[in-house]
Amino acid sequence: MERYIDEWEAMTDRLGFWLDMKHPYRTYEGTYIESVVVEPQAALGPRPPLPGLQGRPLLPRCQTSLSSHELSQGYRTMSLTPPSS
């Protein structure tokens, strides 16, 4: 990822961009991704589901959606709440 930083800085100088190269934001870093995805969601707060929309089955490990093909391979629905004793 850091392979072309020197070339980028030289190009911005040639083009006349005045950028803060000592404190850059890089879109591939976790802090930038979090500021774009997580913070706006937190600001909106919990929202009720829209009528007529269905949830998607998610892979808990990485929160990616599962296709119908993957579901047909024997995934099972699990409760997110622990069983009561």
C-alpha positions as CSV (number, residue, x, y, z in Angstrom):
1,M,0.0,0.0,0.0
2,E,2.8,2.4,0.8
3,R,4.6,1.7,-2.5
4,Y,3.7,4.9,-4.3
5,I,3.6,7.4,-1.5
6,D,6.7,9.3,-2.7
7,E,5.4,9.4,-6.3
8,W,2.0,10.7,-5.0
9,E,3.7,13.5,-3.0
10,A,5.8,14.5,-6.0
11,M,2.8,14.6,-8.3
12,T,0.7,16.7,-5.9
13,D,3.6,19.2,-5.7
14,R,3.8,19.3,-9.6
15,L,0.0,19.8,-9.9
16,G,0.0,22.5,-7.2
17,F,-2.1,20.7,-4.6
18,W,-1.5,21.9,-1.1
19,L,-2.1,18.8,1.0
20,D,-1.2,18.0,4.6
21,M,1.2,15.1,3.8
22,K,2.3,14.9,7.5
23,H,-1.3,14.0,8.6
24,P,-2.9,12.2,5.6
25,Y,-6.1,10.2,5.7
26,R,-5.8,7.0,3.9
27,T,-9.0,5.3,2.8
28,Y,-7.6,1.8,3.4
29,E,-6.9,2.4,7.1
30,G,-9.3,1.1,9.7
31,T,-9.8,4.5,11.3
32,Y,-11.0,6.0,8.0
33,I,-13.3,3.1,7.3
34,E,-14.7,3.4,10.8
35,S,-15.3,7.1,10.4
36,V,-17.3,6.6,7.2
37,V,-19.3,3.5,8.2
38,V,-19.6,3.1,11.9
39,E,-19.9,6.7,13.1
40,P,-22.9,7.7,10.8
41,Q,-24.7,4.5,11.9
42,A,-24.1,5.4,15.5
43,A,-25.5,8.9,14.9
44,L,-28.7,7.5,13.3
45,G,-29.3,5.2,16.3
46,P,-31.3,2.0,16.1
47,R,-33.9,2.1,13.3
48,P,-36.9,-0.1,12.9
49,P,-36.9,-2.3,9.8
50,L,-38.6,-1.0,6.7
51,P,-41.9,-2.8,5.9
52,G,-41.6,-5.4,3.2
53,L,-37.8,-5.9,3.6
54,Q,-36.2,-9.1,4.8
55,G,-33.0,-9.5,6.7
56,R,-30.1,-11.4,5.2
57,P,-28.4,-14.3,6.8
58,L,-25.0,-13.3,7.9
59,L,-21.8,-15.2,8.5
60,P,-21.1,-14.2,12.2
61,R,-17.3,-14.3,11.9
62,C,-17.0,-11.5,9.4
63,Q,-20.6,-10.2,9.0
64,T,-20.8,-11.0,5.3
65,S,-24.1,-12.1,3.8
66,L,-24.6,-15.7,2.7
67,S,-25.9,-16.7,-0.7
68,S,-28.8,-19.0,-1.1
69,H,-26.3,-21.6,-2.4
70,E,-24.3,-21.4,0.8
71,L,-27.5,-21.7,2.9
72,S,-28.5,-24.8,1.1
73,Q,-25.3,-26.5,2.2
74,G,-26.6,-27.0,5.7
75,Y,-26.2,-23.8,7.7
76,R,-28.5,-23.6,10.7
77,T,-30.1,-20.6,12.4
78,M,-28.8,-19.9,15.8
79,S,-30.1,-17.6,18.5
80,L,-27.9,-14.7,19.5
81,T,-29.2,-14.8,23.1
82,P,-27.9,-17.5,25.5
83,P,-30.3,-20.2,26.5
84,S,-32.1,-19.5,29.8
85,S,-31.2,-21.8,32.7
